């Protein structure tokens, strides 16, 4: 555990150097570094949220809201589309149900340890894992709120073998100490407190806002008119339910927002 903690602490120090608005850059850096340390060939991040629940929903209202890969390709994109279709049609697999059963708790597991041998001969593994050259996957789930989870997962090819205890411990130790970062990733995608997801342009504007840049400079850097940039800023504030940049910053820093002037 001491060795895992020391390595995790080094990664925490590296991530602390990223600006508050650099959610994408910090995510890619973390996934890339952990891939190197874990001997994984790819990593992905999932932001999941829980909506309304009904008794017939095997996923208990949980849905994939956003997903990104360190190294993406057409095969990955097709697998993600198919997975979302299955969730929309409530076609659950034992792996999905295992994930949902632990919602709300920090947890880490691997396919090779969590699933029975018979599962690896089934259609779900063939489509979503073997078909993408994945022999084993390591999942780390970090609850951010009661209705939102951030998940980082790592993939290994058969030539690399299954994940071992020390690697599971390292991934879990590193990601457990980064709730503030999981929160920033979710917020950057317009999840958690936003009433609606942010558009790609709004996400870019948001990064500049969190870096403290004035609206005129944001407009210049994005090739927009000041009026257009201001409209994006107002839309971001409206979606997050704040009235100004100070209120927006308070969400990232996880502290009460300043009281609005009466």
C-alpha positions in Angstrom: 0.0 0.0 0.0 2.9 2.4 0.8 4.3 2.0 -2.7 0.9 2.6 -4.3 0.3 5.7 -2.1 3.7 7.1 -3.0 3.1 6.7 -6.8 -0.5 8.1 -6.4 0.9 11.1 -4.5 3.3 11.8 -7.4 0.3 11.8 -9.8 -1.7 14.1 -7.5 1.2 16.6 -7.6 1.3 16.5 -11.4 -2.5 17.0 -11.6 -2.4 19.9 -9.2 -0.4 21.9 -11.8 -3.3 21.9 -14.3 -5.5 25.0 -14.4 -9.0 24.6 -13.1 -10.5 24.9 -16.5 -8.2 22.2 -18.1 -10.5 19.3 -17.5 -9.8 17.5 -20.8 -6.0 18.0 -20.4 -6.0 16.7 -16.8 -8.1 13.7 -17.8 -5.9 12.7 -20.7 -2.7 13.2 -18.6 -4.1 11.0 -15.8 -5.3 8.2 -18.2 -2.0 8.3 -20.1 0.2 8.1 -17.0 -1.9 5.3 -15.5 -1.9 3.4 -18.7 1.9 3.4 -18.6 2.0 2.3 -15.0 -0.6 -0.4 -15.4 0.5 -1.8 -18.7 -2.8 -0.9 -20.3 -3.1 -0.1 -24.0 -6.1 2.2 -23.6 -8.3 4.0 -21.1 -11.7 5.6 -21.0 -13.7 7.9 -18.8 -17.5 7.7 -18.2 -19.6 10.3 -16.6 -22.9 8.6 -15.5 -26.0 10.2 -14.1 -29.2 8.8 -12.5 -32.5 10.1 -13.9 -36.0 9.1 -12.9 -36.4 5.5 -11.9 -39.2 3.1 -12.6 -39.6 -0.5 -11.4 -39.0 -2.0 -14.8 -35.7 -0.3 -15.4 -32.8 -2.8 -14.7 -30.4 0.2 -14.6 -32.3 2.0 -11.9 -32.3 5.2 -13.8 -28.5 5.2 -14.4 -27.4 6.2 -17.9 -24.1 7.0 -19.6 -24.1 10.8 -20.0 -20.6 11.2 -21.5 -17.8 9.0 -22.5 -14.3 9.7 -23.9 -11.3 7.5 -24.7 -7.6 8.2 -24.5 -7.2 6.6 -27.9 -10.5 6.5 -29.9 -11.3 4.8 -33.2 -14.3 3.8 -35.2 -14.6 0.4 -33.4 -14.8 2.1 -30.0 -17.3 4.6 -31.3 -19.6 1.9 -32.7 -19.3 -0.1 -29.4 -20.4 2.9 -27.4 -23.3 3.6 -29.7 -24.5 0.0 -29.4 -24.1 0.1 -25.6 -26.2 3.2 -25.3 -28.9 1.6 -27.5 -29.0 -1.4 -25.3 -29.3 0.8 -22.2 -32.1 2.8 -23.8 -34.0 -0.4 -24.5 -33.2 -1.7 -21.0 -31.3 -4.7 -22.3 -29.2 -5.5 -19.2 -26.2 -7.8 -19.0 -24.8 -9.3 -15.7 -21.8 -6.9 -16.0 -24.2 -3.9 -16.2 -26.1 -5.1 -13.2 -23.0 -5.6 -11.2 -22.0 -2.0 -11.9 -25.4 -0.7 -10.9 -25.5 -2.8 -7.7 -22.6 -0.9 -6.3 -23.7 2.6 -7.3 -23.0 5.1 -4.6 -19.8 3.4 -3.3 -16.2 3.8 -4.3 -15.2 0.5 -5.9 -12.7 -1.1 -8.2 -12.8 -4.5 -10.0 -11.6 -6.3 -13.1 -13.5 -8.4 -15.6 -11.3 -11.5 -15.1 -12.0 -11.5 -11.3 -15.6 -10.3 -11.2 -17.2 -12.3 -14.0 -17.7 -16.0 -14.2 -15.8 -18.0 -16.8 -19.0 -18.7 -18.7 -19.6 -14.9 -19.3 -16.4 -14.7 -21.4 -18.0 -17.1 -23.9 -21.1 -14.9 -24.3 -22.2 -12.3 -26.8 -21.7 -9.3 -24.6 -18.0 -10.0 -24.0 -17.5 -10.9 -27.7 -19.1 -7.6 -28.9 -17.8 -5.1 -26.4 -14.5 -6.5 -25.4 -13.0 -9.3 -27.5 -14.1 -7.5 -30.6 -12.0 -4.5 -29.6 -9.0 -6.6 -28.7 -9.7 -6.4 -24.9 -8.7 -9.4 -22.7 -9.2 -7.7 -19.3 -10.5 -4.4 -18.1 -10.0 -2.6 -14.8 -12.8 -0.3 -13.6 -12.6 2.3 -10.9 -15.9 3.9 -9.9 -15.9 7.2 -7.9 -19.3 8.6 -6.7 -19.4 12.4 -7.0 -23.0 12.9 -5.8 -25.8 10.6 -5.0 -26.9 10.8 -8.7 -23.6 11.1 -10.5 -20.5 8.8 -10.9 -17.2 9.2 -12.6 -15.6 6.0 -13.9 -12.1 5.5 -15.3 -11.4 2.1 -16.9 -8.3 0.6 -18.4 -8.0 -2.1 -21.1 -5.4 -4.8 -21.6 -4.8 -7.1 -24.6 -4.4 -10.9 -24.1 -0.6 -10.6 -24.5 -0.4 -8.4 -21.4 -2.5 -10.8 -19.3 -4.9 -10.0 -16.5 -4.6 -7.1 -14.0 -2.9 -8.1 -10.7 -3.5 -7.0 -7.1 -0.8 -4.3 -7.1 -2.2 -2.7 -10.3 -5.7 -2.7 -9.0 -4.5 -1.1 -5.7 -2.5 1.6 -7.5 -5.5 2.6 -9.7 -7.9 2.6 -6.8 -5.5 4.5 -4.5 -4.8 7.2 -7.2 -8.4 7.8 -8.2 -9.9 7.7 -4.7 -7.9 10.8 -3.7 -9.2 12.8 -6.6 -12.8 13.6 -5.9 -12.2 17.3 -6.7 -10.9 16.2 -10.1 -13.8 13.9 -10.9 -16.1 16.7 -9.9 -14.4 19.1 -12.3 -14.6 16.6 -15.2 -18.4 16.2 -14.6 -19.0 19.9 -14.4 -17.0 20.6 -17.5 -19.4 18.3 -19.4 -22.4 20.2 -18.0 -23.3 17.4 -15.7 -23.9 17.4 -11.9 -25.5 20.9 -11.4 -26.2 22.0 -14.9 -29.8 21.9 -16.0 -28.8 20.9 -19.5 -25.6 19.6 -21.1 -23.2 22.2 -22.4 -22.6 22.5 -26.2 -19.0 21.9 -27.4 -18.5 25.7 -27.8 -19.9 26.3 -24.3 -17.4 23.8 -22.9 -14.6 25.8 -24.6 -15.9 29.1 -23.2 -16.2 27.5 -19.8 -12.6 26.5 -19.7 -11.6 30.1 -20.5 -14.0 31.5 -17.8 -12.4 29.2 -15.2 -9.0 30.4 -16.2 -10.0 34.0 -15.3 -10.0 35.4 -18.9 -12.2 38.5 -19.6 -15.0 38.0 -22.1 -13.3 40.1 -24.8 -10.2 37.9 -24.8 -12.4 34.8 -24.8 -14.2 36.2 -27.9 -10.9 36.9 -29.6 -9.4 33.5 -28.9 -12.5 31.7 -30.2 -12.9 33.9 -33.2 -16.3 35.2 -32.0 -17.8 38.6 -31.6 -18.0 40.0 -28.0 -21.8 39.7 -28.2 -21.7 36.0 -29.2 -19.2 35.2 -26.5 -21.3 37.1 -23.9 -24.4 35.1 -25.0 -22.5 31.8 -24.5 -21.4 33.1 -21.0 -25.0 33.9 -20.1 -26.1 30.5 -21.3 -23.5 28.8 -19.1 -24.5 30.8 -16.1 -28.2 29.9 -16.7 -27.5 26.2 -17.1 -25.5 26.1 -13.8 -28.0 28.3 -12.0 -25.5 31.0 -11.1 -25.5 34.8 -11.7 -21.9 35.5 -12.3 -18.4 34.1 -12.6 -17.9 34.0 -8.8 -20.9 31.7 -8.5 -19.6 29.5 -11.3 -16.2 29.3 -9.6 -17.8 28.2 -6.3 -19.2 25.1 -8.0 -15.7 24.0 -9.0 -14.2 24.8 -5.6 -17.1 23.0 -3.8 -18.0 25.9 -1.5 -21.1 27.9 -1.0 -21.7 30.5 -3.7 -21.5 34.2 -2.8 -24.9 35.6 -1.9 -26.5 37.5 -4.7 -27.1 41.2 -4.1 -30.7 42.0 -3.3 
